[in-house]
Amino acid sequence: MQSKQPIAALAITLLCAVSSLSYAADDPGVTLDRPGTGDREYKVGDPVPDEYQRESMEIKDWKSRHLKAPAEHEQWVQIKGKYALISVPTGTIKELVNK
């Protein structure tokens, strides 16, 4: 009978671990509404939060929005009501265009 106790304990531990992982997967990884970022005015030369340097934030249809072609290691992103051309390696704004 004693051999069943370690197996039962292991089964409960694994169940708890799996349920914890599935809960963590539901949590969003990126949020842009961090305290303090909503009221900041950005200007050319300012660094942007890391979120804006991600490929998922890149405006891929820049041509249809009448924006110039980004150079290598640059991307257009939207920050509030403006388009910002940022340098991905440095995270700084190179140009701002009203939307």
N, CA, C and O of each residue as an XYZ file, in Angstrom:
396
protein
N       0.800     -1.196      0.000
C       0.000      0.000      0.000
C       0.846      1.265      0.000
O       0.442      2.291     -0.547
N       2.014      1.187      0.612
C       2.838      2.381      0.693
C       3.364      2.801     -0.671
O       3.674      3.979     -0.851
N       3.478      1.922     -1.615
C       4.012      2.269     -2.928
C       3.039      3.135     -3.728
O       3.458      3.802     -4.674
N       1.767      3.144     -3.377
C       0.786      3.955     -4.092
C       0.857      5.426     -3.677
O       0.462      6.291     -4.458
N       1.341      5.731     -2.489
C       1.400      7.119     -2.026
C       2.340      7.971     -2.871
O       1.938      9.065     -3.266
N       3.560      7.548     -3.173
C       4.434      8.380     -4.013
C       3.861      8.578     -5.417
O       4.022      9.645     -6.010
N       3.200      7.561     -5.944
C       2.610      7.686     -7.281
C       1.464      8.688     -7.251
O       1.334      9.506     -8.162
N       0.644      8.635     -6.233
C      -0.469      9.578     -6.101
C       0.055     11.002     -5.931
O      -0.489     11.936     -6.520
N       1.095     11.171     -5.139
C       1.681     12.497     -4.935
C       2.262     13.034     -6.236
O       2.121     14.220     -6.536
N       2.911     12.178     -7.002
C       3.479     12.577     -8.288
C       2.369     12.976     -9.263
O       2.501     13.957     -9.995
N       1.294     12.221     -9.268
C       0.172     12.519    -10.159
C      -0.445     13.874     -9.815
O      -0.767     14.649    -10.716
N      -0.610     14.163     -8.558
C      -1.168     15.451     -8.132
C      -0.219     16.589     -8.492
O      -0.664     17.643     -8.946
N       1.059     16.390     -8.298
C       2.055     17.411     -8.643
C       2.030     17.719    -10.132
O       2.055     18.885    -10.527
N       1.982     16.684    -10.959
C       1.932     16.881    -12.409
C       0.651     17.592    -12.836
O       0.679     18.451    -13.717
N      -0.446     17.243    -12.224
C      -1.720     17.894    -12.537
C      -1.664     19.381    -12.215
O      -2.139     20.206    -12.996
N      -1.090     19.721    -11.081
C      -0.959     21.130    -10.692
C      -0.030     21.882    -11.652
O      -0.305     23.025    -12.016
N       1.044     21.254    -12.050
C       2.002     21.895    -12.957
C       1.375     22.159    -14.313
O       1.553     23.239    -14.875
N       0.643     21.188    -14.849
C       0.009     21.346    -16.155
C      -1.062     22.426    -16.101
O      -1.166     23.226    -17.031
N      -1.850     22.473    -15.051
C      -2.892     23.491    -14.962
C      -2.283     24.879    -14.799
O      -2.854     25.854    -15.289
N      -1.146     24.996    -14.127
C      -0.473     26.281    -14.003
C       0.030     26.767    -15.347
O      -0.083     27.954    -15.656
N       0.580     25.880    -16.146
C       1.078     26.248    -17.465
C      -0.054     26.684    -18.384
O       0.101     27.646    -19.137
N      -1.180     25.999    -18.335
C      -2.286     26.373    -19.202
C      -2.858     27.727    -18.785
O      -3.320     28.480    -19.642
N      -2.841     28.048    -17.521
C      -3.298     29.358    -17.052
C      -2.348     30.447    -17.525
O      -2.800     31.512    -17.947
N      -1.045     30.207    -17.465
C      -0.058     31.193    -17.881
C      -0.162     31.475    -19.375
O       0.127     32.592    -19.803
N      -0.562     30.503    -20.172
C      -0.674     30.699    -21.613
C      -1.798     31.660    -21.965
O      -1.745     32.295    -23.019
N      -2.817     31.788    -21.117
C      -3.920     32.703    -21.366
C      -3.553     34.151    -21.078
O      -4.254     35.058    -21.527
N      -2.495     34.387    -20.356
C      -2.080     35.729    -19.974
C      -1.397     36.414    -21.154
O      -0.447     35.854    -21.701
N      -1.849     37.630    -21.579
C      -1.191     38.282    -22.711
C       0.240     38.663    -22.376
O       0.535     39.064    -21.250
N       1.123     38.537    -23.345
C       2.529     38.812    -23.118
C       2.892     40.278    -23.196
O       3.847     40.709    -22.550
N       2.151     41.061    -23.974
C       2.505     42.453    -24.195
C       1.293     43.327    -23.940
O       0.204     43.046    -24.439
N       1.473     44.361    -23.183
C       0.415     45.344    -23.028
C       1.019     46.723    -23.208
O       2.075     47.026    -22.653
N       0.353     47.547    -23.975
C       0.874     48.871    -24.291
C       0.311     49.949    -23.384
O       0.737     51.101    -23.466
N      -0.626     49.608    -22.532
C      -1.216     50.616    -21.662
C      -0.603     50.565    -20.268
O      -1.301     50.489    -19.257
N       0.721     50.608    -20.250
C       1.434     50.635    -18.973
C       1.256     52.006    -18.332
O       1.066     52.992    -19.044
N       1.312     52.092    -17.016
C       1.209     53.398    -16.360
C       2.317     54.326    -16.838
O       3.490     53.954    -16.890
N       1.916     55.534    -17.180
C       2.898     56.539    -17.580
C       3.117     56.636    -19.067
O       3.596     57.668    -19.539
N       2.784     55.593    -19.844
C       3.032     55.679    -21.285
C       1.898     56.373    -22.010
O       2.091     56.874    -23.117
N       0.725     56.412    -21.412
C      -0.427     57.000    -22.091
C      -0.378     58.509    -22.204
O      -1.005     59.065    -23.105
N       0.331     59.189    -21.340
C       0.312     60.646    -21.353
C       1.622     61.253    -21.845
O       1.835     62.457    -21.699
N       2.479     60.461    -22.411
C       3.778     60.949    -22.863
C       3.694     61.427    -24.300
O       3.104     60.757    -25.148
N       4.269     62.559    -24.571
C       4.387     63.069    -25.935
C       5.769     62.714    -26.452
O       6.775     63.049    -25.827
N       5.822     62.042    -27.579
C       7.089     61.637    -28.167
C       7.537     62.646    -29.207
O       6.709     63.272    -29.868
N       8.849     62.806    -29.355
C       9.409     63.672    -30.387
C      10.612     62.969    -31.016
O      11.111     61.977    -30.486
N      11.071     63.497    -32.154
C      12.208     62.904    -32.854
C      13.407     62.846    -31.908
O      13.720     63.814    -31.214
N      14.060     61.700    -31.898
C      15.215     61.483    -31.032
C      14.880     60.787    -29.727
O      15.774     60.279    -29.051
N      13.590     60.756    -29.359
C      13.178     60.086    -28.124
C      13.258     58.572    -28.281
O      13.006     58.041    -29.363
N      13.607     57.880    -27.203
C      13.519     56.420    -27.234
C      12.064     55.995    -27.059
O      11.292     56.676    -26.385
N      11.698     54.885    -27.659
C      10.342     54.362    -27.520
C      10.383     53.098    -26.666
O      11.432     52.464    -26.553
N       9.251     52.722    -26.061
C       9.221     51.466    -25.307
C       9.583     50.281    -26.208
O       9.372     50.322    -27.420
N      10.122     49.244    -25.608
C      10.574     48.063    -26.350
C       9.474     47.462    -27.232
O       9.767     46.896    -28.285
N       8.225     47.578    -26.812
C       7.123     47.000    -27.574
C       7.111     47.493    -29.020
O       6.782     46.733    -29.932
N       7.464     48.750    -29.231
C       7.409     49.336    -30.567
C       8.560     48.864    -31.457
O       8.544     49.125    -32.659
N       9.524     48.199    -30.913
C      10.650     47.696    -31.703
C      10.403     46.279    -32.201
O      11.253     45.702    -32.881
N       9.265     45.723    -31.873
C       8.944     44.360    -32.277
C       8.350     44.347    -33.684
O       7.662     45.279    -34.101
N       8.632     43.287    -34.382
C       8.123     43.142    -35.747
C       6.600     43.136    -35.784
O       6.008     43.576    -36.769
N       5.965     42.652    -34.741
C       4.505     42.595    -34.705
C       3.872     43.984    -34.688
O       2.695     44.119    -35.020
N       4.614     45.008    -34.315
C       4.095     46.377    -34.278
C       4.340     47.125    -35.595
O       3.821     48.224    -35.791
N       5.118     46.540    -36.482
C       5.504     47.207    -37.724
C       4.305     47.436    -38.641
O       3.465     46.553    -38.814
N       4.236     48.630    -39.225
C       3.236     48.934    -40.244
C       3.812     48.445    -41.563
O       4.764     49.020    -42.090
N       3.229     47.387    -42.083
C       3.760     46.779    -43.295
C       3.234     47.459    -44.562
O       3.884     47.404    -45.606
N       2.068     48.098    -44.479
C       1.493     48.767    -45.648
C       1.802     50.264    -45.637
O       0.916     51.093    -45.848
N       3.057     50.594    -45.389
C       3.491     51.996    -45.290
C       3.247     52.767    -46.573
O       3.000     53.973    -46.531
N       3.312     52.092    -47.715
C       3.121     52.775    -48.997
C       1.693     53.296    -49.131
O       1.488     54.423    -49.582
N       0.712     52.496    -48.748
C      -0.691     52.916    -48.859
C      -1.029     54.035    -47.871
O      -2.049     54.709    -48.016
N      -0.188     54.224    -46.890
C      -0.388     55.308    -45.917
C       0.460     56.535    -46.265
O       0.573     57.473    -45.477
N       1.048     56.506    -47.452
C       1.852     57.622    -47.978
C       3.065     57.925    -47.107
O       3.422     59.084    -46.893
N       3.684     56.870    -46.613
C       4.902     57.005    -45.826
C       6.090     56.582    -46.684
O       5.951     55.743    -47.573
N       7.239     57.155    -46.421
C       8.428     56.781    -47.198
C       8.895     55.384    -46.800
O       8.579     54.878    -45.723
N       9.645     54.791    -47.695
C      10.150     53.436    -47.447
C      11.140     53.457    -46.277
O      12.056     54.280    -46.250
N      10.954     52.557    -45.320
C      11.922     52.492    -44.221
C      13.242     51.886    -44.713
O      13.246     50.983    -45.550
N      14.331     52.382    -44.195
C      15.643     51.831    -44.520
C      15.833     50.509    -43.767
O      14.973     50.096    -42.989
N      16.946     49.870    -44.006
C      17.249     48.636    -43.294
C      17.335     48.930    -41.797
O      17.925     49.931    -41.392
N      16.754     48.070    -40.988
C      16.732     48.184    -39.523
C      15.870     49.357    -39.053
O      16.080     49.883    -37.960
N      14.905     49.767    -39.875
C      13.926     50.776    -39.485
C      12.542     50.205    -39.724
O      12.365     49.297    -40.537
N      11.559     50.743    -39.011
C      10.177     50.353    -39.255
C       9.244     51.470    -38.832
O       9.543     52.253    -37.931
N       8.107     51.522    -39.505
C       7.059     52.457    -39.138
C       6.160     51.789    -38.107
O       5.811     50.616    -38.243
N       5.789     52.537    -37.080
C       4.839     52.070    -36.071
C       3.863     53.208    -35.800
O       4.140     54.367    -36.110
N       2.731     52.867    -35.225
C       1.760     53.891    -34.857
C       1.846     54.135    -33.359
O       1.741     53.209    -32.554
N       2.038     55.389    -33.005
C       2.044     55.796    -31.604
C       1.015     56.906    -31.477
O       1.187     58.004    -32.007
N      -0.053     56.595    -30.763
C      -1.182     57.510    -30.630
C      -1.665     57.900    -32.018
O      -1.945     57.013    -32.825
N      -1.775     59.178    -32.330
C      -2.290     59.624    -33.623
C      -1.212     59.931    -34.634
O      -1.450     60.690    -35.573
N      -0.031     59.361    -34.469
C       1.074     59.645    -35.380
C       1.744     58.356    -35.825
O       1.671     57.323    -35.160
N       2.400     58.456    -36.978
C       3.261     57.386    -37.429
C       4.685     57.770    -37.055
O       5.107     58.909    -37.256
N       5.410     56.821    -36.517
C       6.794     57.070    -36.111
C       7.704     56.101    -36.839
O       7.481     54.891    -36.834
N       8.733     56.653    -37.466
C       9.774     55.832    -38.075
C      10.827     55.629    -37.002
O      11.429     56.590    -36.523
N      11.048     54.387    -36.628
C      12.005     54.131    -35.547
C      13.171     53.284    -36.038
O      13.038     52.465    -36.948
N      14.284     53.505    -35.421
C      15.463     52.669    -35.628
C      15.335     51.492    -34.679
O      15.343     51.670    -33.461
N      15.218     50.303    -35.224
C      15.006     49.123    -34.379
C      16.189     48.857    -33.446
O      15.968     48.570    -32.270
N      17.444     48.940    -33.926
C      18.553     48.649    -33.001
C      18.659     49.626    -31.834
O      18.985     49.221    -30.718
N      18.387     50.904    -32.079
C      18.546     51.896    -31.006
C      17.241     52.208    -30.301
O      17.249     52.678    -29.163
N      16.107     51.950    -30.969
C      14.808     52.238    -30.369
C      14.475     53.709    -30.335
O      13.643     54.128    -29.531
N      15.104     54.515    -31.190
C      14.829     55.964    -31.196
C      13.969     56.343    -32.395
O      13.985     55.688    -33.436
N      13.221     57.420    -32.211
C      12.359     57.938    -33.263
C      13.198     58.761    -34.231
O      13.920     59.674    -33.828
N      13.091     58.419    -35.529
C      13.835     59.155    -36.542
C      12.945     60.179    -37.257
O      13.436     61.183    -37.775
N      11.649     59.920    -37.280
C      10.723     60.814    -37.959
C       9.326     60.602    -37.406
O       8.973     59.486    -37.025
N       8.518     61.672    -37.357
C       7.124     61.594    -36.935
C       6.249     62.197    -38.031
O       6.580     63.241    -38.593
N       5.131     61.537    -38.332
C       4.198     62.011    -39.362
C       2.801     61.935    -38.752
O       2.429     60.925    -38.156
N       2.027     63.021    -38.909
C       0.640     62.999    -38.436
C      -0.166     61.979    -39.229
O       0.063     61.790    -40.424
N      -1.087     61.339    -38.576
C      -1.899     60.305    -39.185
C      -2.907     60.911    -40.131
O      -3.690     60.187    -40.746
